[in-house]
Amino acid sequence: MDSPHPLSLVPYRGGSMDPKENDPMFAKLQSACSDLKKLLHSSADMESSLEKMDTNFEAFQETLSEVSRRVAPLQSVAIAAKALDTRINRAVSPALVVLESFKLSESLQRKLLQLTSELSSKDAPKKRLKALIKYVDCVDKLNDAIGSISLECEPAIQKLQEVVEFLSRTRATDQFRTHRLRETLITLKALYETELESMRFDGLLDEALLNLQDEYEGILQQLRHRNIGELQGDVTAEMEACDLGTDLEVELLRRISETLAANDCLDICIDIFVKVRYRRAAKALMRLNPDYLRTYTPDEIDNMEWEKLESATALWIQHFELAVKKVLVSEKKLCKQVLSGTMEGLIWTECFVKIADKIMAVFFRFGEGVARSSKEPQKLFKLLEMFDSLEKLKTQFSEIFEGEAGSDICSRFRELTKLLVHATSKVFWEFGLQIEGNQDGFPPPQDASVPKLVRYAINYLKYLASESYSAPMAKVLRTEQIWKAGVLSQPESDENLLKDAISSIMEAIQRNVESKKSRYRDKILSHVFAMNTYWYIYMRSRNSELGKLVGDQWMKKKYKIVAEESAYMYQKQAWGSLVKLLEEEDLSGQRNKESTGAVIRGKMEAFLDGFDEISNRQRTSYIIPDADLRMQLRGATVKLVVTAYTEFLTSYSYFLPPKSYLPPDSFQEMVGQLFNGGHRVSNRAHKDRTAGDYSASGEIKPFPRSRSNASDKS
């Protein structure tokens, strides 16, 4: 039973209204009381509704529990189906990618056929090169597509194999789906085992690679060295390397090289490049007509005529420089441009060395043959020229063949330089030994002329002391001294080394002259020989690079003073004894005129007989090639002999028959004619001046009687 509302218990009191009814506060309280009543009624209603909802929720919960029990098996089936779909899709997706790659490769093969057709119709070189670049692009894409298939096909087959085996074992799906997956697996396996191998090795890709090899070789053949023949003989021409191909040609060659390398054709690419570029470089050098390189053994070089050997070594120097500075530098640049992107830049230097090796070997072989041939004196200057050319090329040669790849060529270059140093040094010192040992085998000249050996040796040393050969020879001497004493030694300056070496040869010449001089039986002839020879050496060497090198004072001391002393001895022994015949000492003891006259006439007759004998010997036996030297001797002799004759004739003319003797003027002319040279002397003098190209400006008047009194007015 419901409890009574609290407000229902308040008694009602009738009668008149309470005076508070008109009070506003009271009215508000009544209104609030009314609202509270309504709120309480609403709460009671809500409570009733909630109780009903609770009853309904319990009934709904019982229904859901029943539904959940019935739906649970279906949910497990759905999850299993979704997992199965994911597994199948994961296996099928790679296979679909492989199939797309197959489609792409088929499309690229059709495009490759189209480009091949277009290439055959391109005649303009530039258009053909651009078409070839497109062709290479297509080959690269086809190779990438086939490579993608090769990488992806086997994993795709593996995944399909696994899912087919799983479905067959678990029967997780219907047989139709399993059958389709099995057929897909079989088809993919067949494509992998047959089509892929065919695409890689027997299909259009293989044919395209063969075409690229042919195009590669053809383009390399077209890149030629230009103006090689024009540089021969032009010493002023600059031997600078040039680009062998255009940018488009080089770019295409680079792309083809990379494509061939990417398709396991790197060895073929290298073989083609090396073979073609070696032939091109060799053919360029063959335009210089280097037939001399066919002769390279020491024996063959020894059998060559000297003029041919001279020409061959001059050509070798020029051709060697041209081959290194122009041909091989250009080839190296092409190698780097084309092959530096292949194998991370590791192979291009080896390819260049393979190209250069055979070419350089031919040049090295000839140079080594010359260095090992017989050590004849005239070869010195050619050996120096060869050595000097290698020295000038040394730095650039090392730069061209830098690194491990070029070490063998650099080593052979150094070996050739070493051979040339040894050969040059040996030729020089053996020349000195030949001079000192008098190995010319000839007796001293019977006419007292300058020996051929002396003429040859002085001209030889003058040539060696010239600007062209002095520096290389000094470097050879310094290099040899360092090799003997060690790198830590302190060799003399180049100038002192060369000065000492040449001075030793000149001293050997002097010993040779003295040896020949001692072999004369005629003492007067020996003095004429020494005078001629030493005067020739001095006058030929003074005011030249040779004289400047050894020093003018040294030359005067060694040769001029000796020549003057020899001239004095000649005058003393040849004419001094004649003049003594006219001395007046024998006349002081005569008592009468008849005896005095007889003695005077006897002296004059003896003088004239002696003069005839000396004159005959002077004309037939003595040769004084130098015209200036003859004139000085003439003046000195005239002064000595004619003066004595004139004084004697003047003093004793009373005792001499009138007109029986030549007057002084005629006698002076006769004496002077002895030094005009006559036909023999004139020819000899002419030949000497032409061959020697020297003039004597020194004077020998009067001839000194000792070293301390030797005059030096030249």
Disulfide bonds with the S-S distance in Angstrom:
none
